[in-house]
């Protein structure tokens, strides 16, 4: 930089800056000095360059919150551009998250790698599912690591797809993939090409100046708008590779959600109590979040790193889970301790619900058997001992709150007991619970799943649902990254299972199937139906030892629709179920989160999961991707034992009002049963939302404002709505704020509640001052 004063160097990822600060303080001082000159420019605004599909919505928020706060503290300002050149597709909710983080501009180039369709724009607006927009540039040289050759400079002009709309483009030069930056040879070539006939004129400048220039020249009015996700037509195998990493990531996201809510409530409910001063473990939570965000890097979470990386990563996840479970236990104790102050009566275990609606469901209370037995109703055997010795109870727990176990024990189960009937002559098993009636054949397939309220069967006539299928998985390019469309031509059904009855009710009815997937791999699955439950669940254990095979489970559904719906961060989107165009055909494997749904008028079927992300729906056949077996760059990827669950949920009406979204949350966020802090008839809810279409995604203590909580909500149905947020806390005031927790506008409060208006899929963060 001393020899080339024109050089402008950009670097992303706050994590890397922090490492340099900790390990190379002298070098970091030089970085900061060059940054003050405007020549070394922090970009991106996130903790790392994360994957753009797999992290949860709240993980996206924390990437920007923690990243932008670091850059502001260290360099005096927030980053102005989101910089993510090398991830494998981009969620349609990113524009809204970026906007709330103070970012209006976005740079990437990965879609230039599309295998089927060339992306038609270089400079354009990108509009997310809520209507938020950002200005986007794809450098037309189609690389983030140019060697500054004449070819790349020339291509920057000839491949510019928006000529006539925009007059400039960026060239990213230097060794960027793996680091190293520009060399002297590159800089010398660029100096000589600054003003050469037949080449575009070259100027060294910052990304911010480039984007602002587009706006100042008035070119924005001519740019086109791309609406929805930026789907990457390659690297679709990353939705499934390294399944244990993806599962651990999901579990850690859920764990941190629960800890923050309970620790925040403990902090604000504990006024006047002699509790630990670190009841809200702010620094420890930040440390755990940083570990999780690091592991969401775009070659880690997708499953495309070397084996040594995953040794470290699984250690990180174990650390988060160990420390997190300790924090969770102490937070529950702190929350419930206020209710036991001054009480001398016997203490009961408590049931804790971290979701924002009341929940009635069957839970495993084996470790609390004595307390449960003492409070069971004499008129109904509410305790069920399962075939493997677990003790089940049916509970009713309030929204974002807790209750002592004696008040949680529900009686509604008597109206919808679960049962199983074995028809030996037919070789079938029928599970029913008053909502569903499912028939399982002798190999563990679902031949019928009737929604009793409508009489409609979810499974297509004469077909088998829950059919495991195996595909050859030999990609053209990179093992861990890719799955090709031709793998669908190699479908082979997994057959030869054996089924036995495991539990007969009344709280849980289940059957167990065992089968060989191949000579090397085997599978054990429990198909269960709980009392009061509206979905049929499949708890699955696989011992997996394959090479270049892809395991999926498929459901041929009794539904006709040209589009299926998939959950993404803070919302959902539709994708085609046909191959009408090359753009449709390229979506033969897509990313979804906790659920996907195929619906027609007044009826549909949803597929829920607890740790999977790959889906494919063609016509009426919906498949969930379970396990891959790539051999590079990690030859042992996914080998060994796996445990996961998914569920089938038929429903009447639209999936929104039928409760699919809530059911998927409940499938992923278990109720917590905690020893010995419940007293008497204790039952308390801390937060509740009046509209079922609005979900509280996060409750946490504010970063910099003592006495304040942040509550983040989003509109989940895809429509305008007004919702009332109620709390047990006494409020002194409220402000809408950005995800960076900067106040935007005052919200009127009525001591313990406030009203908010939502546009479709809108994310609203509220800063609550607690009196």
N, C-alpha and C positions, 0 to 999 in steps of 0.2 A: 504494500500500500504506500510505502514511502517512495518507491521507484515509479509507481504509476498513480499519480494523484487523481486521475480520472476514474479509477476503479471504484465501483459501488458494489459492496458485498452484502448479500442478504443471508440470514440464517434463521431457521425456525426452531421451535421446540424449547419451551422454557426449561424442561428437564435438563437439556444439554447445557444450557447456560448455568444452571444451578450446580451441575457437576464440575464445570470449569471453575466456578467461583469457589467451590469447596476444595478442589484438588490442585488448581493452578492459579492462585490469587494474583500473581504478577501478570500473567497473561490476561486474566479477567480485567484487570485495571486498564490494560491496553485496549481491550475490546470496548470498554465503557468510554475511553477517550475517543476512539474512532467513531463510536455511536454519537457522541456529542457533536462531532463534525458533520454528521449526516452521511457518513460513508460506510459504516458498518450498521446495517439496519435489521433490527429484530422484526420478524414477520410471523404471521400465522395466528397468534393470539391464544394458541392452545398449549397444553402441557406437553403433548407429543403430537406428531402427525398420526392421528388415530385412524382406525378403520372407519369407513363411512357408512357401513351397513349394520354391524352387529352390536355395538354398544347401545345401552338403553338411552332414553331421552335424557334422564337425569345425568348419566355419564357424559353425554354431549355437553350439557350445561356446565358440569364441573371441569371439563377440559378447558372451556373458555373462562370460567370464573377463576380458577386457580392459575391458569396461564396468564390471563390479562392482568390479574393482581400482581403477579411476579414482574411482568414487564413494566407496569406502572411504578412499582416500588423501586426497581433497579434502574430504569431508563427514563422515568419521568412522564411517560405517556403510554397509552394503550396502542397495540398494533392496529393498523388501519386496513390490513388485508388478511383474509383467511387464505392460508397457503397449504395446499394439500395435493401436490402433483402426482402422487404415486399410490393412491388407494384404489380399491376395486369396486367402485360405484359409490353413489352419493344419495343419501336419504332425502326424500322430498320435504322433510321437516327442517333441514339444515338452514335454509334461508331465514326462517323465523328466529332460530337460535342465534345465528350470526348477527342479525339485526339487533337483537336484545343485548348482544355483547359489544355493541358499538361498531360493528364491522359492516361496510356496505359493498366491499369488493372481494372477489374470489378468483384465485388463480389455480388452475390444474391443467393437466394435459393427457391424463390417462385414457380418456375415451378415444384418443387417436389410435389406440391399440385394438379397437373394436374389430372383431373377426368377421362380422357379417355386414353391418351397415356403417358407412362412414358418417360420423357426426357432421351435420350440415353447417355448423357455425364456428367461428373463431372468437368473435366478440358479440355478446348478447346479454339479455336479461334472463335470469332464472327465477321462476316463481314457484314458491312452495305451496303446500296443500292449504295453507291459511290465507294465501294471497300476498305474503311478504315477498319482496323482490330484492335481488342483488345484481350488481354488474359483474359479469364473468368474462374472463379472457382465457382462451386456450392458445398458447403460443403455437403458431402454425408450422414451426420447424418440427413439431411433434416429438420433442424431447425435453427432458429437464436436465440433461447433461451434455450439451453440445460441446464439440471440440473447437468451436469458432471457425469452422471451415467455410470456404466459399460456398460449398453446397448448402450448408445450413442457413447461411445468410440469404442466399438466393431463394431457398425454399420458404423462408419467412415472408417473402413477397408473393411468390407464385402460388403458395398453398393457402394464402389468406382468403378465407371463405366469405368475408363480408366486405369486399371491396365495393366502394360506392356508399357504404354505410359508415365505415370506419377507416381511418387513413394510417394508423400506426399499429405495430405489434411488438411484443417482447421476444427476445432471444435469451434463454437461460443457458449460460455457458459455464464450464468448469465441471470438475468431478463432483457431482451432487449425490449420486447414488452410492453411499458408502463414505462420502466425504473426501476432502482434499482441496476443493476449490479450483480456481483457474490457475493455469501455468503461465510462465512468461511467454512461451510460444503463442498461446491463445491470445494474450493481450497484445502482442506485437502484430499478429494477423489482423485483429480488430482495428488497431490504429491505422494500419495500411488500407483497410477497406472502408474507412469512414466516408469517403467521397469518391467512389469509383463508378465510372459509367457502367450501366448494366446491372448494378446492385442497388438495393435500397440504401438511403443515407442512414448512418449509424450515429446514435447519441447514447452516451453513458448516463443513465438516470435511475432514480428510485422507482419502485413499483407504484408508490403513492402518486408521484408526479405523472406517471403514465396514465393511471386511472382518472385522476383529476383532469388531465388534459382532454380525455374523451368527453368528460362532462362539460368542460369550459368551451370546447369547440362546438358544442351543440349536437354532437353526433348521437347522443342518447335517444333523441327523438326519432332517429331512423332505425334503431336497432330492433331486432325481433325479440320475442319472448318465448322461452322454452318453459312449459308448464309441467310440473310433476318431477318424478325422480330422474336422475341422470344414471340410467342403467348401463352397466359395463358389460359388453358382450364378450367377455372372456373371464377367466379366473372364478368361475361359478362354483368350483369345488371348495373354495374357501368358506362357503356357508356351512360346511360339514367337517372338513379335515380337523384333526386334533380335537376330538369330541370332548375329552375330559377337560381341556382348557376352556372350551366354550361353556361347559356345565359349571365349572368352578367360577367363571366370570359371572354367570347369571346368579349363582348362589351368593356371591360376594356383593353384587349390586343390591340384592334383596336384604342381605344382612345389614349393610350400611344404611339403607333406608330405614330399617326398623330401629337401629341404634340411635340414629339422629332424632327421630321422632320421640322416642322414649326418654332419651337424655335431655332433650329440650323441655319436655313436660316435667321431668324431675327437677330441672333447674328452676322453672317458673312456678311450680306447685310447692316448692320446698321453702318458700319464704317463712322465716321464723323458726324453721326446724334446724336442729344442729346436725346438718349433714355435711359430707365432705366438700371442701371448697372446689374440688375438681369434679363435681357432679356432672358437669358438661365437659367431657374430655376433648376440648377443642384441638389442641396440638396433636393428640394421638389420632383423632379422626382425620385431621389433615394428612398425617403420615400415611394412614391406611388408604386414603383416597389417592394419594400420589402413587402408591404402589399399584393400585388397581388401574389407574389411568396409564401408567407406564406399560402395563401388560396389555393394554388395548391398542398399542402401536400396530400400524397397518401390516406388518409381517409377523406379528406375534399372535394376536387373537385370531386372525384368519387361518392360522395353522400352517404357515409357509416358511417357518424358520428351521434352523438346524436343531439337532437333538439337545445339544448343550444349553440352548436357550430355554427349552422346556423344562430342563432340570431346575434352572433358576426360577422360572415362572411358576411352576407348581409349588416350589418353596415359598414364593411370595403369597400365593393363594392360601397355603396352609397357615402362614403367618397372619394373614388378614382374618381367616376363620377362627384361629385360636384366640388372638387378641380381641376380635370382634365378639365372640361368644362370651368372653369374660365381661366385656363392656355391656353387652345385652343383659346379662344376668344382674349386674350391679345396677343398671338403669331401671329394670323392672322392680328390683327391691326398693330403689329410691322412690319410684313413682307410687308404689303401694304402701310405703311406710307411713305416709301422711295419714292414710285412712285408719291405720292401726294405732296412732298416737292416742294414748289415754284409754285404750280398750283393754280390758282384762279377759275378755272371753276367748275361747279357743280359736286359733288361727287355722284357716282353710287354704288350700292351694288356690291360685288365681289363674284365670284364662285371659290372655291378652290378644287383642285384635288390632293390627296396625293399618287396616284399610278403612275407608271412610263410609262404610255402611254396616248395618247390623249383619251378623253372620250366624247361620244355623247349620251345623254340620257334625259329622262323626269325627272324633279325634281319638288318638291312642293315648291312654292315660295309665299305661302299665306301671310306671314308677309311682303312681299315686293310688294304687288299688284300694288301700285301706280307707282313705278319705272318700273315695268314690262310693265304695260299698256302704258306708255309713249314711249316705244321702240319696241313695237310689229309691225311686218310688216303689212301694210294695205292690202296686197294681200292674207294673210293667217291668220286665227284666231289662232295664236300661243298660246294664252292663253285659257286654258280650265278650266272651273269651274266644279268641280266634284260634284257628287250627295250629298256628305257630306260637300260641301262648300269650298273645298280646291282649290287653284289656281295653275295650272300646266303650266310649260313652258318647251320647248325643248332647251337644251343648248349644247354647244361644248366647252370643257375646255382642255387646254394644259396639257401635261405630267408634273407631280410633280410641279404644278404651279398654276396660278390663272389668272383670267381676269375679267374686269368689266362686269356687267351684260349686258350692251348694246352690247358688242362685243361677249358675250357668246351666245346670242340668235341665234339659228341655223335655217336654212331653209330646211335642209335635210328631215325634218319630212313630207314635202309635198309629197315626193316620196313614202312614206310608211305610210300613215295615218292608225290609228287603228280604227276598227269599230266592231259593234256587230249587228247581225241580229237574231231576234227571229222567230222561226218557230212554231207557236202556235199549228198547227194541229199535228205536230210530237212531240211537247213538248221539243224541243231542242233549243239551242242557239249557234250561230257560231261566234267566235271571229277570226278576221284576221288582218294582218298588212303588207302584202307584203312578209313577211318571213315565217310566220306560219299561218295555218288555223286550229283552234281547235273547236271541237264540244262538247258541254256540255249538258248532259241529264238533266232531270227534278229533279234529286237528287244530282247534283253537280259532277257527275262522267264524266271523259273524255272518250268519245267513239271513238274519232279520234283526232290525232294531226299530221297534214300533213306538212312536210317540203317542201315548194312550189318549191324551186329550183330543187328538185329531184322528187317530186311527191310521196315520200315515207312516209307512215304513221308510226308514232312512236309506236302506240298502236296495240297490236296483234288483229287480226280480230275477231270480236265478243266478245271482252273482254272490261272491263272497267278499265281505269286508274284513279288515285286519289281516289281509293276505301279505305275508312277507315275500318280497321279491328280490332277486339277486341279479345284478347287471355286471357285465365285463366293463372295466373302468381303465381304459388305456388311452390317455389323452395324447394329443399330437405334440404338445410342447412341454409343460411342466407338471409333474405328477401331483404335488400337493395343491397346486393352484387350480388346475383345470379339470373339468368334466365336459366331454363333447356330446353333441346331440345324438351322434350315432350310438351312444351307449344304450339308448332306449330300444334299439333293435335287438338287443341281446337278453331281453327279459326272461327270467326263469323263476317259476314259483317255487317257494320253499314248502315242502310237504312232509308228511310222515310224523306228525305230532301225536301225542297221547294226552288226554284230558282227564282230570279227576276233580271231584268236588272238594273245595277247601273250607269254605265257611257257608253256613246255611241261614244266617240272619239271627235276630231281626234287624240288627244295625248294619250288618255287612253281609252280603252274599257274594261268594267268589268261587271261581274255578281256576285251576292251574294247568297250564299246558307245557309240555317239554318236547323239544324237537332238535334235530341236527340240521344246522344250516349247510354244512358240508362235512367232509371227513375230518376237518380240522376245527370247526367252529360249532358251537351249540347255543341254545336259547331256552330260557325258562321264563314264562310269563304268567302273571296273575291277572285275570280279568275280573273286575269287581264292580259291584253296584251298591252304593250306600243308601241307607234310609234318608229320604228327603233330598237326594241328589238328582240333578237333572242331566247328568252325563255318565257315560260308561267309561271307566278308566282302565288303563292297561299298564301295569307295573312290570317292567321288562329288564331281564338280566341277560347279557350276551357275553359269552367267552369267545373272543374274536381273534382269529389267526389266519387271515386271508392275504392274498397278494393281488392287487389290482382288481378288487371286487368292490361293489357299491351295494349296500343293503338299504332297502326302503320298505315302508309299509304302505299298502294302498287300500283305498276305500272306493268302490264303484257306487256312486250315490244315486238315489232316486230323485234327482234334481236336474233340471235343464236351465242353464244360464250361460250367456256368452262371456260373463266376467265373474271372476272370483275376487274376494276381498281379503287383504292381508294386513295384520297389524304392523305398523312401523312405530318409530319414536313419537310419542304424544299424538297418536292418531292412527289412521289407516288409509290404504289406497286400493284401487281396483286394477286388476290386470286381466288381459284376455285369456279365455280358455280355448282358444282356437289358433290356427296358424295361417290366417288369411293373408298376412303380409310378411315380408322378411323381418320386420321389426317385431311382429307377434311371435314368429317362429324362434327368434333369437332368445325369447324369454322362456325357454323350455325348462329352466331351473331358476327360481327366484328366491329372494330373501324375505322372510317374515319373522315376527317375534313370537309372542305367546299364543297366537291363534290365527287361523285362516278360516274363511267361511264361503260356502257356495249356496246361494239362495235364489229362489224364484219368488213370485208373488205369494205371500202368506206362509211360506215354508222354506226352511233351509237346514243345513247341517254344518256345524263348526267342528274343526279339529284343533284341540288344545295341546300344548306340550309344556314341559318344565325345563328344557335346555336345548332345544333344536331350533335351527334357523333356515334349513333348506326345504323348499316346497316345489312341487310341480303339479299343475292341474291342467288336464287336457280333456275337453268334453265334460263328462260327468265323473271322471276318475281323478281323485285327489290323492297325491302321494306325499308322505313326509319322509325326508331323507334322514337316515339314522347313523350309518357308519361307512367310512371309506377305508381304503388300505393302500395309500400311496407309498412309494418306496424312496422318494427323494423330495426334499433334502434330508429327511429323517427316515431311515429304513425301517424303524420300529414304530412309526406313527400309528396310533390307535390300536396297537396290538395289546391284547389282554382283556380284562374284565370291565364291563360297562353296566351301569344301572341308570335307567331313565324311565320316564312315564309320559304317556300321552292319553288323550281322552276324546271320545266321540259325543257330540252334543246336538241332537236333533232339536229343532225349535219351530214354534209357530210364529208367524209375523216376521218383522225385520229383526236382524240379529241384535241391533242396538236395544230395542225395547224387550227382547226376549232374554236379555241378561248374559249374552255371550262374553262381553268384555269383562263384566264382573266375575263370571265363572273362571275366566282365564287368569285374572289376578289371584283369585282364591286358590287356584291350582298351583300357583307359584309362591304365594305368601302364606305359609302355614300359620295357624293359631299357635301361640306359645303357651305352654302350661308350666307354671312356676311354683315352686314349693313355698307353702307356709306363710304368705303375707296377707291373705284375704281374711277379713274379719266380719262376722255376722252376715247381714244381708247386703253386702257391699256390691255396688254396680255403678260404674261411672263411665261417661263418654266425654272426651276432651274436644273433639271436632266432629262436625257433621255438615253435609252439604244437602240442600233441599232438592236439588235436581239430579236425577240419576245419570244424566249425561255429562256431569262435571265431576272430575276425579282429582282428589288431592294426591299429588305425586311426591311431595316432599314437605316436611316440617323440620326446620333446623333453627338453631340460634344464629342471629345475624353475625356477619364476620366482624364488623367494627363498631356496632352500636349496642352498648350494654342495655339490657332491659327490653330488647327487641327480638321478635321471632320473624322468620321468613316462612311463608306458606306459599307453595307453588301449586297451582291448579291448571288443568287444561280441559277444553271442551272435547269430548271423546266421540260424540255421535256424528259430528259433521254438520251441525246446524246452529243457528243463533239461539241463545238462551240466556235467561236471567236466573241466577242462583243466589241463595242466601247461605253464607258461611257462618255457622254458629260454633261457639266455643264455650267451655266452662271457665275460661280465664276472663278476668275483667280487663277490658281494653281501654287505654287512654287515647289511642289514635291509630290511624292506619294510612299507609301510602302505597300506591302502586309503585313498583320499582322494576328496574331492569334485572337481568340475571346476574349482573355485576353488583346488584344491591344498591344502586343509586336511585334515589327517589325521583319519581316522575310526576305524580299528582296525588292530591289528598283524596281519600275515600272516607265517606261519612260512616261513622260507627254508632251503634246503639248499645253501648256498654259491653255486650257479649256477642254481637253479630254485626255483619255488614253484608251489603248486596253488591254483586258484580254482574256485569253484562259481558257475554262472550260471543265473539264471532266464531264461525266454524273452525275447529281445530286450534283455536287461539290458546296460547300459554300466557297465564297471568301470574306474576309473582307479587305478593303483598307483604309489605313490611309492617308488622303489628307491634305497637308499643304496649307493653303489658303494665297495667297500673300496679 
